[in-house]
Amino acid sequence: MANPTTTLAPVEDALIALLADISPLASERVRLQDAAGRVLAEDVSARLDVPGFDNSARDGYALRAADAGKRLPVSRRIAAGIHAEPLPPGSCARIFTGGEIPPGADCVVMQERVERDGDIAAIPADIPVGDNIRRRGRDVQAGATLLTAGARLEAAALGHLAGQGIVDVSVRRRPHVALLSTGDEIVDPGQPLAPGQLYNSNRPMLKRLLETFGAEVVSLLSVPDDFAQTVALLQQAAEDADVVVSTGGVSVGEEDHVKAALETLGELNLWRLAIRPGKPLALGRLPNPRGEARFVGLPGNPVSSFVGAWLFLRPLMGALTACPALASLPEITARAGFVTSTGPRQHYMRVRLRLTPDGAVAKAFGDQNSGVLSSCIDADALAVIPPETQVNEGDSVKCLWLGV
């Protein structure tokens, strides 16, 4: 990989470098009840028709359409879960939603349209064939592809699989991530703060984002401003991880030891990106017993880490799990509800999208400084403002939806 340390590189170049030579992780079988959020490793074919039989979409009466407009005796009562016997000619069956359509019936009239007098039902005229019937296989036909490899198993997909009686599925192993926080000035919540120190906001934020992207955070390490300890902790982090993520420590200051430690242990490429927030990005590889772990070093500012996680960690987790939906953030074109201008770096502004009859409007958080984490709390998108661009209210802007 190139080492563009003198010029500002576009995000696209860094992404290409980050994802180079990535192979999806191995698969494993898990119980369906434990598969929420996991990524399918193989296509799944339907075993059954869904629904498995013609059934009623309403509470009402099943009959032959040719008998519509007549007074018919009620010869059957069919509740959901009951096998339906054939319907005698010239009669109708009381049927409930989900009940099996009896052989001989070809339509259902809803109960609100029927006048009942004892065992006789007065059926209205002009009931079309097939009315209020859910046909067998309308949703899924046996043998068809139910879900494809790479699908993320969220609520509807889990229900789809359960409807086939499936109890376990083959999914990609979750990427194991070690999350490192660097710097003597960073203190965990619950500890006393000395002058010049601050609490670690990046750790819980990035841990939650990584889990949202499908990863399993296997270790949380604090790295002091000491070269020997930085080397030892990086080596420890890589042992059980597929990816090592750090915040801070990748600049060129005297106390930024991560760069030198990475160069000692493995391979490092330090990128100066043409983005705001966040300019430094460290990409590298660390040896471990399975071959190597990827390293991603994000800036220490919390907003820079937040934006960097969406731009880089999300597609990396997508590549490791072979999940196309995580490869890139969905794009939405909106009208700017703000005024701004950019210099030589592309700006990723935290915005809230508001839907109007004329389309989406992007409302920007007032303070876009990289240390203002509150700008990320209500943000549901990043408005992408190219370098050297003036944006006025009403201009079209590309927004990246912050969703998984």
C-alpha positions in Angstrom: 0.0 0.0 0.0 1.1 3.6 -0.6 2.1 5.8 2.3 0.7 9.2 1.5 2.1 11.2 4.4 2.7 14.5 2.5 -0.6 15.1 0.7 -4.2 14.7 1.8 -5.8 11.5 0.5 -9.5 11.0 -0.3 -11.6 8.7 1.8 -12.1 6.3 -1.2 -8.3 5.6 -1.4 -8.1 4.8 2.3 -11.1 2.5 2.0 -9.5 0.6 -0.9 -6.4 0.1 1.2 -8.3 -0.9 4.3 -10.3 -3.6 2.4 -7.5 -5.0 0.3 -7.1 -8.8 0.5 -9.9 -9.2 3.0 -11.3 -12.7 3.2 -14.6 -13.4 4.9 -14.4 -15.2 8.2 -15.4 -18.8 8.6 -18.9 -19.9 9.1 -20.5 -21.6 12.1 -24.0 -23.0 12.9 -26.0 -21.4 15.6 -29.6 -21.8 16.8 -32.1 -19.6 15.2 -33.0 -18.1 18.6 -29.4 -16.9 18.9 -28.9 -15.7 15.3 -30.3 -12.1 15.7 -28.0 -9.7 13.9 -25.8 -12.4 12.4 -25.0 -12.7 8.7 -26.0 -15.8 6.7 -23.1 -17.7 5.3 -25.1 -19.7 2.7 -28.4 -19.5 0.8 -31.4 -20.9 2.5 -34.1 -22.6 0.4 -37.8 -22.9 1.4 -38.9 -26.3 2.7 -42.6 -25.4 2.8 -45.2 -23.4 1.0 -46.3 -20.4 3.0 -49.1 -20.4 3.6 -49.3 -24.2 3.5 -53.0 -24.3 2.5 -55.6 -21.9 1.1 -57.0 -20.0 4.1 -59.4 -17.3 5.0 -58.3 -13.7 5.3 -61.4 -12.8 7.2 -63.9 -13.9 9.8 -66.9 -14.8 7.7 -68.5 -17.5 5.5 -66.9 -19.8 2.9 -69.1 -20.7 0.0 -69.2 -21.3 -3.8 -69.3 -18.0 -5.6 -72.1 -19.4 -7.8 -74.3 -19.5 -4.6 -73.8 -15.8 -3.9 -77.1 -13.9 -3.4 -78.9 -16.9 -1.8 -79.9 -18.0 1.7 -77.7 -20.9 2.6 -77.6 -23.4 5.5 -74.5 -23.2 7.6 -73.1 -26.7 7.4 -69.6 -26.3 8.8 -67.7 -24.3 11.5 -64.0 -24.0 10.6 -61.6 -22.4 13.1 -57.9 -21.9 12.5 -56.0 -25.1 13.0 -58.9 -27.4 12.2 -58.8 -29.6 9.1 -61.7 -28.7 6.8 -64.0 -31.3 5.4 -65.5 -30.8 1.9 -68.3 -28.3 1.7 -71.7 -29.8 0.8 -73.3 -28.3 -2.3 -75.8 -25.5 -1.6 -74.4 -24.6 1.8 -71.8 -22.4 3.4 -69.3 -22.8 6.3 -68.7 -20.4 9.2 -65.0 -19.7 9.0 -62.5 -17.7 11.0 -59.4 -15.9 10.0 -56.6 -18.4 9.1 -59.1 -21.3 8.8 -58.6 -23.8 6.0 -60.8 -23.2 3.0 -62.9 -26.4 2.6 -62.8 -28.3 -0.7 -65.7 -27.0 -2.8 -65.6 -23.4 -1.5 -64.0 -20.8 -3.7 -64.6 -17.5 -1.9 -65.2 -16.0 1.6 -67.7 -13.2 2.4 -66.9 -11.2 5.5 -69.3 -11.6 8.4 -70.3 -8.0 8.4 -72.0 -8.5 5.1 -74.0 -11.5 6.1 -77.4 -11.6 7.8 -77.7 -14.7 10.1 -81.1 -16.2 11.0 -80.4 -19.3 13.1 -78.6 -21.8 10.9 -79.4 -19.9 7.7 -77.1 -17.2 6.3 -78.3 -14.6 3.8 -75.4 -14.1 1.4 -75.0 -10.9 -0.6 -74.8 -11.1 -4.4 -71.7 -10.6 -6.6 -69.0 -12.3 -4.5 -66.1 -12.9 -6.8 -64.2 -16.2 -7.0 -61.1 -16.0 -4.7 -62.4 -13.2 -2.6 -60.8 -13.0 0.9 -58.8 -16.2 0.2 -55.0 -16.4 0.9 -53.8 -18.9 -1.6 -51.2 -21.6 -0.8 -47.7 -20.5 -1.5 -48.7 -16.8 -1.9 -45.7 -15.7 0.2 -43.2 -18.5 -0.3 -43.1 -21.6 -2.5 -41.2 -24.7 -1.5 -37.9 -24.9 -3.2 -37.5 -21.2 -3.8 -34.6 -19.2 -2.3 -35.8 -18.0 1.0 -32.8 -15.8 1.9 -29.4 -15.4 0.3 -25.9 -15.5 1.8 -24.9 -12.2 3.1 -28.4 -11.3 4.5 -28.4 -9.9 8.0 -30.8 -11.7 10.2 -33.1 -9.1 11.7 -36.7 -9.4 12.9 -38.5 -10.2 9.6 -35.8 -12.5 8.3 -35.8 -14.5 11.6 -39.6 -14.8 11.3 -39.2 -15.9 7.7 -36.9 -18.7 8.7 -38.9 -19.8 11.7 -42.0 -20.1 9.4 -40.1 -22.9 7.7 -39.5 -24.8 10.9 -35.8 -24.0 10.7 -34.0 -24.3 14.1 -30.4 -23.5 13.2 -28.6 -21.6 10.4 -25.0 -21.2 9.1 -23.7 -17.7 9.8 -20.4 -15.9 9.5 -18.4 -15.8 12.7 -18.5 -12.5 14.4 -15.3 -10.4 13.8 -13.3 -10.4 17.1 -12.2 -6.8 17.8 -9.7 -5.5 20.4 -10.4 -1.9 21.4 -7.5 0.1 22.7 -7.6 3.6 24.3 -4.2 5.4 24.3 -2.8 8.2 26.4 -2.1 8.8 30.1 -4.8 11.6 30.0 -7.6 9.1 29.4 -9.3 7.8 32.5 -12.2 5.3 32.9 -15.4 6.5 34.4 -15.5 5.9 38.1 -11.9 6.8 38.6 -10.8 10.2 40.0 -9.7 12.8 37.5 -6.3 14.4 37.9 -5.6 17.8 36.4 -5.3 17.5 32.6 -7.2 14.2 32.5 -10.6 13.4 30.9 -13.0 10.5 30.9 -12.9 7.9 28.2 -16.0 8.6 26.0 -14.6 6.8 23.0 -14.6 3.3 24.5 -18.3 2.8 25.2 -19.2 4.7 22.0 -17.0 2.6 19.7 -17.8 -0.7 21.5 -21.5 -0.1 20.9 -20.9 0.9 17.3 -18.8 -2.2 16.6 -21.4 -4.4 18.1 -24.0 -2.7 16.0 -21.9 -3.5 12.9 -21.8 -7.2 13.9 -18.5 -7.4 15.8 -17.7 -9.0 19.1 -15.4 -6.8 21.2 -13.1 -9.4 22.9 -10.8 -7.1 24.9 -10.7 -3.5 26.2 -7.2 -2.2 26.9 -5.8 1.1 28.1 -2.4 1.9 26.6 -0.1 4.3 28.6 2.3 6.7 27.0 5.2 4.3 27.1 6.8 2.6 24.1 7.6 -0.7 25.6 4.1 -1.1 27.1 2.5 0.0 23.9 4.4 -2.8 22.0 3.4 -5.4 24.6 -0.3 -4.4 24.7 -0.6 -4.2 20.9 0.9 -7.7 20.7 -1.5 -8.9 23.4 -4.5 -7.3 21.6 -3.7 -9.0 18.3 -3.5 -12.5 19.8 -7.2 -13.2 19.9 -8.5 -10.5 17.5 -9.3 -10.2 13.8 -9.1 -6.4 14.1 -7.4 -4.1 16.5 -8.9 -0.6 16.8 -7.2 2.2 18.7 -8.1 5.8 19.4 -5.4 8.4 19.6 -1.6 7.9 19.5 -1.2 7.7 15.8 0.2 11.2 15.2 3.8 12.2 15.3 4.1 13.7 18.8 6.7 12.6 21.2 4.1 10.7 23.3 2.4 9.1 20.3 3.9 5.6 20.5 1.4 3.6 18.5 3.0 4.4 15.2 6.5 3.3 16.2 5.1 0.2 18.0 3.2 -0.9 14.9 6.3 -0.5 12.8 8.2 -2.6 15.2 5.6 -5.4 15.3 4.1 -5.4 11.8 3.1 -3.1 9.0 1.8 0.5 9.2 0.5 3.0 6.7 -0.3 6.4 8.2 -2.8 8.3 6.1 -3.5 12.0 6.2 -7.1 12.2 4.9 -8.8 15.1 3.2 -11.8 14.9 5.6 -13.2 16.9 8.5 -13.6 15.8 11.2 -10.6 13.5 11.5 -7.4 13.8 9.4 -5.0 11.1 10.6 -5.9 7.4 10.0 -3.5 4.6 10.7 -4.0 1.3 8.8 -1.8 -1.7 9.4 -1.4 -5.4 10.1 -0.2 -7.2 13.2 1.0 -10.8 13.2 -0.9 -13.3 15.3 -1.2 -17.1 15.6 -3.8 -17.2 12.8 -1.8 -15.1 10.4 -2.5 -11.4 11.0 -4.9 -9.0 12.5 -5.9 -5.7 10.8 -5.2 -2.5 12.6 -7.3 0.7 12.4 -6.1 3.7 14.3 -8.8 6.4 14.7 -8.2 10.0 15.9 -8.7 10.6 19.6 -11.3 13.3 19.2 -14.7 11.7 20.0 -16.5 13.1 16.9 -13.6 12.1 14.7 -13.8 8.6 16.1 -17.6 8.5 15.7 -17.4 9.5 12.0 -14.4 7.3 11.3 -16.2 4.3 12.7 -19.1 4.8 10.3 -16.8 5.4 7.3 -14.2 2.7 8.0 -15.1 0.2 10.7 -18.6 -0.5 9.3 -17.4 -1.5 5.8 -14.6 -3.5 7.3 -17.0 -5.5 9.4 -19.1 -5.9 6.3 -16.2 -7.3 4.3 -15.2 -9.7 7.1 -18.8 -11.1 7.3 -19.5 -10.9 3.5 -22.5 -8.6 4.2 -23.2 -6.3 1.2 -25.6 -4.2 3.2 -22.6 -3.0 5.4 -20.4 -2.2 2.4 -21.5 1.5 2.1 -23.9 3.8 3.8 -27.2 4.5 2.1 -27.2 7.8 0.2 -30.1 10.3 0.5 -30.3 13.6 -1.4 -31.6 16.4 0.7 -32.0 20.1 0.6 -29.6 22.0 2.9 -31.2 23.7 5.9 -27.9 25.4 6.7 -25.2 27.5 5.2 -21.5 26.4 5.2 -18.3 26.5 3.1 -15.3 24.1 3.1 -11.6 24.4 2.6 -9.3 21.7 1.2 -11.0 18.9 3.2 -14.3 17.2 2.6 -16.7 17.9 5.5 -18.9 15.2 7.1 -21.5 17.3 8.9 -23.8 15.8 11.5 -27.4 16.5 10.4 -30.9 15.5 11.3 -33.1 14.7 8.3 -36.7 16.1 8.3 -39.2 14.8 5.7 -41.4 17.5 4.1 -43.9 17.3 1.2 -41.1 18.6 -1.0 -38.5 16.0 0.1 -35.9 15.7 2.8 -34.3 18.7 4.5 -31.0 18.3 6.3 -30.7 20.4 9.5 -27.2 20.7 10.8 -26.1 20.7 14.4 -25.0 24.2 15.3 -21.5 23.4 16.5 -19.6 21.1 14.2 -16.3 21.1 16.1 -14.7 17.6 16.4 -14.8 17.8 20.2 -18.6 18.3 20.4 -19.9 14.8 20.8 -23.4 16.1 21.5 -23.6 16.8 17.7 -23.7 13.1 17.2 -26.5 12.2 19.6 -29.5 13.2 17.4 -27.7 13.0 14.1 -29.2 10.4 11.7 -27.0 11.3 8.7 -23.8 12.8 7.6 -24.1 15.6 5.0 -21.1 15.2 2.7 -19.8 18.6 1.6 -17.0 18.4 -1.0 -13.7 20.4 -0.7 -13.8 24.1 -1.7 -17.6 24.2 -1.8 -20.1 26.9 -0.8 -23.5 25.5 0.4 -26.5 27.8 0.8 -29.9 27.0 2.1 -32.0 25.0 -0.4 -29.0 23.6 -2.2 -28.9 19.8 -2.8 -26.5 17.9 -0.6 -25.6 14.2 -0.4 -26.3 12.6 3.0 -25.1 9.3 4.3 -27.8 7.6 6.4 -26.4 6.3 9.7 -28.1 3.0 9.7 -27.2 -0.7 9.8 
